[in-house]
Amino acid sequence: MPRLGPDEVRQLLAQLDGWEVRDGRLRKTYTFRDFRQAMAFLQRLADVAEAEGHHPDFCVHYNRVDLELWTHAIDGLSENDFILAAKIDAL
């Protein structure tokens, strides 16, 4: 899977809501009412990520979840990162 160039990244990023690219990674913060909702979201995210075989990094801060996506094998962004980001948003 090839690493996306800057123009491709910009085009795909424009199709996502609230994601940004920083340090070569897709990043987004989700905020929930409380810890339980944040953890329920992560469980649904884990199911999608496992089905896709593509696993984001995340950090939980009580009711906030920070996500990072990138493709380790190419040390950059691939189309799969944007596909998974859209599926996560659909949760």
PyMOL commands that set and color helices and strands:
alter all, ss='L'
color gray80, all
select helices_A, chain A and resi 6-13+35-52+72-74+79-89
alter helices_A, ss='H'
color red, helices_A
select strands_A, chain A and resi 20-22+25-31+57-61+64-69
alter strands_A, ss='S'
color yellow, strands_A
deselect
rebuild
show_as cartoon
